[in-house]
Amino acid sequence: MYGAECWPATKEVETRLSIMETNILRWTAGVTRMERIRNDVIWQKFGVAPIADKKREARLRWCGHVLRGKEDSVRKIGLNYEVIGK
């Protein structure tokens, strides 16, 4: 998942990603919605973790990368930047 650490962390985005992932797994397995097979059964068949968990892991990995960086790096300055105003 390229760039997952920068994706917005809203519930709507996670829901849309989950729906997309389920549709792809169903298509790959050759299962239609009419067959009424539960999503968790399909996930177990492929042995994959939910995409929201993978996105969360990517964000945590990026956060660790930023925190370990040098104090004068752009990403560290951006992390500690305080917006004045509103």
N, C-alpha and C positions, 0 to 999 in steps of 0.2 A: 504494500500500500504506500505508494510514493507520496510523500508530503503529508502523511496522516498526522504528524505532530503539529501541523499548522491549521488543520481543519477546525471549524468552530465546534465547540463542545455542547451544542444544544440538544435537547431531547428530540426535536424534530429531525435533526440530521441523523442522530442515532437510529431513529425509527425508520427513516428512509433507507439507510444503509442496511438495516436488518431485513427489510422487505426485499431489497435488491438481492441480498445474499441468499435469502430463502428461495426466491424465484430462480436464481441461477442453479442452486443445488437441485431444485425440483426438475428443472429442464435437463440437467446433466444426468439425473437418475431416471429420467423418462416418466416421471410421476406428474399427473395433472391434479388440479384442485378437486376435480370430480371424484377422484379416488379416495378422498377424505383420509389421507395419511397425515398424521401429526408432524409438525415441523421438527420437534425434538427427535423423532424417530429418524428422520432424514439426516439431521445433523450427526446423530450417532452412527449412521451408516457410513458417512464419509469421515468421521472422526475429526471434525474441525471445531474450533472454538468460535463463539460468536464474534462477529466483526467489531462490535463495540468494545469487547475486551482487548482485541488486537490494537484498536485505535488508542485505548487508554494506556496500554503498554508502550506504544510509540511515543505518546506525550510524556510519560514518566521517564523514558530513556532520554528524550531530548532535554528535559528539565535537568536531569543529572549531568548531561553533557555541558549545559550552560553553566551550572553551578561549579563544575570542576574547571572551567575556563579561567584564563587570566583576568585580572581585575580591569585591565585597560582594553579588553576586547569589546567589539561593538555589541555583541549579543549580551554581555554582562552589563554594559552601560545601559542598554535598552531595558534590561530586566529591573535595574535599580532606578530608572528614570521616574521622577515624580512630575506629573502634569500639574501646572499651576493654572488656576482659573476655576471653571465649573467644578 
